[in-house]
Amino acid sequence: MEKKPFERLPKNVIPKHYDITLQPNLENFTCKGREKIDVQILESTSKLVLNAVELTIDDVTYEPDSGKPMSAVNVILSQDNEIASLEFDSQLSPGNGKLTIVFGAVLNDKMKGFYRNKYTASNGETRYGASTQFEATDARRAFPCWDEPAIKSTFDITLITPKELVALSNMDVISNTPSESDPNLKVVKFATTPLMSTYLVACVVGEYDYVEDRTVDGVDVRVYTPVGRKEQGLFSLNVADRKSVV
């Protein structure tokens, strides 16, 4: 079958800000997610089209700033075109609103999207972590989004992980609290990112050590390494803060 030519997403909706919560499961290699996207609708429409591939979409709601919430009546996922069409039974008027999506993803072994990585612990046990590789268009494998490099937004990332693991994202941690639903989990929230493309979003979960220092400008710098290999991060730390590490 001849492959359909590439088509860009419709330009009738602009995503302004994503608030994304991801809960990776390193035992069954799945990930539960929920996102709230601040959007600006430029033209009246009954369908929102964004990127998604190898995802399940369980619930979709749109709430305009001045109006009542509306649930999508139909969600069409096209794996070939890597898009999700969210259909509503009435027109969404021009203006600002919030799009909420509950979804599921797979921690794949393809080293793209949100993927699992295998390593051997010091006791010889095989363990798994999770990392992201979104460039250039693989954020859509982790969460539904307008996944084109020219479309830029800000992001609030929250990771729900086992309490003994390290959780990292683009920005610094602003809160780290026990999960209210499971004492074995923690909820790690990160500061809002600058305006950026979806492919720059990063998430990492696993076992890590780190070395750190502070630049002459007062910026804290950390380099994360596999457990027990802190010394391997010293050169990178030295380059990052541009001064000698003792």
C-alpha positions as CSV (number, residue, x, y, z in Angstrom):
1,M,0.0,0.0,0.0
2,E,1.3,3.4,-0.9
3,K,2.1,5.5,2.1
4,K,-0.1,8.6,2.6
5,P,1.8,11.9,2.1
6,F,2.8,13.8,5.3
7,E,0.2,16.3,6.4
8,R,0.6,19.0,9.1
9,L,-1.9,19.3,11.8
10,P,-4.8,21.8,11.4
11,K,-3.9,25.3,12.5
12,N,-7.2,26.1,14.1
13,V,-6.0,25.3,17.6
14,I,-2.9,26.6,19.5
15,P,-1.7,24.7,22.6
16,K,-0.4,27.2,25.1
17,H,0.5,25.1,28.1
18,Y,0.6,21.4,29.1
19,D,0.1,20.1,32.7
20,I,1.2,16.5,32.4
21,T,1.2,13.7,35.0
22,L,2.9,10.4,34.1
23,Q,3.0,7.2,36.2
24,P,5.3,4.7,34.6
25,N,5.0,1.1,35.8
26,L,8.4,-0.6,35.6
27,E,7.0,-4.1,36.2
28,N,4.5,-4.3,33.3
29,F,6.0,-1.6,31.2
30,T,3.0,0.6,30.9
31,C,2.4,4.2,31.8
32,K,-0.8,5.9,33.0
33,G,-1.1,9.6,32.1
34,R,-3.4,12.6,32.5
35,E,-2.9,16.0,30.9
36,K,-4.6,19.3,31.0
37,I,-3.8,21.5,28.0
38,D,-4.6,25.2,27.8
39,V,-5.6,25.8,24.2
40,Q,-6.7,28.7,22.1
41,I,-9.3,27.8,19.5
42,L,-9.1,30.2,16.5
43,E,-12.0,28.9,14.4
44,S,-15.2,27.2,15.4
45,T,-14.9,23.4,15.1
46,S,-16.4,20.2,16.4
47,K,-13.2,18.2,16.1
48,L,-9.7,18.6,17.6
49,V,-6.8,16.9,15.9
50,L,-3.5,16.2,17.5
51,N,-0.7,13.7,17.4
52,A,-0.8,10.3,19.2
53,V,0.7,6.9,18.4
54,E,0.7,3.6,20.3
55,L,-1.5,5.3,23.0
56,T,-4.9,4.5,24.4
57,I,-7.2,7.5,25.1
58,D,-9.7,6.8,27.9
59,D,-11.4,10.1,28.5
60,V,-11.5,13.5,26.8
61,T,-13.1,16.7,28.1
62,Y,-13.0,20.3,26.8
63,E,-14.0,23.2,29.1
64,P,-14.1,26.7,27.6
65,D,-13.1,29.5,29.9
66,S,-16.7,30.8,29.8
67,G,-18.9,27.8,29.4
68,K,-19.7,24.2,30.6
69,P,-17.4,21.2,30.1
70,M,-18.1,19.0,27.1
71,S,-17.0,15.4,26.7
72,A,-15.8,14.0,23.4
73,V,-18.4,11.6,21.9
74,N,-15.8,9.8,19.7
75,V,-12.1,9.4,19.6
76,I,-10.5,8.1,16.4
77,L,-6.9,6.9,16.5
78,S,-5.0,6.6,13.3
79,Q,-1.8,4.6,13.8
80,D,-0.7,5.1,10.2
81,N,-1.1,8.9,10.4
82,E,-0.1,9.1,14.1
83,I,-3.0,11.3,14.9
84,A,-6.0,11.3,17.3
85,S,-9.3,13.0,16.2
86,L,-11.4,14.1,19.2
87,E,-15.0,14.6,18.1
88,F,-17.6,16.6,20.0
89,D,-21.4,16.7,19.4
90,S,-21.4,20.5,19.3
91,Q,-19.2,23.2,18.0
92,L,-16.3,24.5,20.1
93,S,-16.4,28.3,19.8
94,P,-13.3,30.5,19.3
95,G,-11.6,31.4,22.5
96,N,-9.5,29.9,25.3
97,G,-10.2,26.6,27.2
98,K,-8.8,23.6,28.8
99,L,-8.5,20.2,27.2
100,T,-8.2,17.3,29.6
101,I,-7.1,13.8,28.3
102,V,-6.7,10.6,30.3
103,F,-4.5,8.2,28.4
104,G,-2.3,5.1,28.6
105,A,1.1,4.4,27.0
106,V,3.6,1.6,26.6
107,L,7.2,1.8,27.9
108,N,8.6,0.3,24.7
109,D,11.9,-1.2,23.9
110,K,12.5,0.9,20.8
111,M,14.5,3.7,22.4
112,K,12.0,6.3,21.3
113,G,9.1,7.9,23.1
114,F,9.0,6.9,26.8
115,Y,11.0,3.7,26.7
116,R,12.3,1.2,29.2
117,N,16.0,0.7,29.8
118,K,17.5,-2.5,31.3
119,Y,20.6,-2.5,33.6
120,T,22.3,-4.8,36.0
121,A,22.4,-3.8,39.7
122,S,25.5,-4.3,41.8
123,N,24.1,-7.6,43.2
124,G,23.7,-8.9,39.6
125,E,19.9,-8.4,39.5
126,T,18.4,-7.2,36.3
127,R,16.4,-4.0,36.8
128,Y,14.6,-1.5,34.6
129,G,14.3,2.3,34.4
130,A,12.5,4.6,32.0
131,S,13.8,7.4,29.8
132,T,12.5,9.6,27.0
133,Q,13.8,10.3,23.5
134,F,11.3,12.6,21.7
135,E,13.4,14.2,19.0
136,A,12.1,14.9,16.5
137,T,8.5,13.6,16.6
138,D,8.2,11.0,19.3
139,A,6.6,12.9,22.2
140,R,3.4,11.6,20.7
141,R,4.3,8.1,21.9
142,A,4.2,9.3,25.5
143,F,1.3,11.8,25.6
144,P,-1.2,13.2,23.1
145,C,0.1,16.5,21.8
146,W,0.7,18.9,19.0
147,D,4.0,17.3,18.1
148,E,5.5,19.5,15.5
149,P,8.8,21.3,16.3
150,A,7.4,24.7,15.2
151,I,4.6,24.5,17.8
152,K,5.9,25.7,21.2
153,S,4.3,25.6,24.6
154,T,5.2,25.6,28.3
155,F,5.1,22.4,30.3
156,D,4.4,21.4,33.9
157,I,5.6,17.8,34.5
158,T,4.6,15.6,37.4
159,L,6.1,12.1,37.8
160,I,4.5,9.4,40.0
161,T,7.2,6.8,40.8
162,P,8.3,4.2,43.4
163,K,9.7,6.2,46.3
164,E,13.2,4.7,46.2
165,L,13.8,5.8,42.6
166,V,15.1,9.1,41.2
167,A,12.7,11.1,39.0
168,L,14.1,13.8,36.7
169,S,12.7,16.2,34.2
170,N,13.7,19.4,32.5
171,M,13.3,21.7,35.5
172,D,14.1,21.7,39.2
173,V,11.8,19.9,41.7
174,I,9.3,22.2,43.4
175,S,7.6,19.4,45.5
176,N,8.2,15.8,46.4
177,T,5.5,14.3,48.5
178,P,4.2,10.7,49.3
179,S,1.3,9.5,47.2
180,E,-2.0,9.7,49.0
181,S,-3.2,6.5,47.3
182,D,-0.1,4.3,47.7
183,P,2.6,4.7,50.4
184,N,5.1,3.0,48.1
185,L,4.9,5.9,45.6
186,K,6.0,9.5,45.6
187,V,4.7,12.4,43.5
188,V,7.4,14.7,42.1
189,K,6.4,18.0,40.6
190,F,8.8,20.1,38.5
191,A,8.8,23.8,37.8
192,T,7.3,25.2,34.6
193,T,9.6,25.0,31.6
194,P,10.4,27.9,29.2
195,L,8.5,28.1,25.9
196,M,9.7,25.1,23.9
197,S,8.9,22.3,21.4
198,T,7.4,19.0,22.6
199,Y,10.6,17.1,21.5
200,L,12.6,18.9,24.2
201,V,10.4,17.5,27.1
202,A,12.5,15.0,29.1
203,C,11.6,12.5,31.8
204,V,13.9,9.9,33.5
205,V,13.1,7.4,36.2
206,G,15.6,5.0,37.7
207,E,18.4,4.4,40.2
208,Y,21.2,7.1,40.0
209,D,24.0,8.7,41.9
210,Y,25.0,12.3,41.2
211,V,27.8,14.8,41.7
212,E,27.1,18.4,42.1
213,D,28.7,21.9,42.3
214,R,27.7,25.5,42.0
215,T,28.9,27.9,39.3
216,V,30.3,31.3,40.1
217,D,26.9,32.7,39.1
218,G,25.3,30.7,41.9
219,V,23.7,28.1,39.6
220,D,23.5,24.5,41.1
221,V,24.7,21.9,38.6
222,R,24.3,18.1,38.9
223,V,25.5,15.3,36.8
224,Y,23.7,12.0,37.3
225,T,25.5,8.7,36.9
226,P,24.8,5.0,37.3
227,V,24.9,3.9,40.9
228,G,28.4,3.5,42.2
229,R,30.0,5.5,39.4
230,K,30.0,9.1,40.6
231,E,33.6,9.6,39.6
232,Q,32.6,9.2,35.9
233,G,30.5,12.4,36.2
234,L,33.3,14.6,37.4
235,F,34.6,15.6,34.0
236,S,31.1,16.5,32.8
237,L,30.5,18.5,35.9
238,N,33.8,20.4,35.4
239,V,32.8,21.3,31.9
240,A,29.3,22.3,32.9
241,D,30.4,24.7,35.6
242,R,33.6,25.7,33.9
243,K,35.8,25.5,37.0
244,S,38.0,22.9,38.6
245,V,36.5,20.1,40.6
246,V,38.6,18.9,43.6
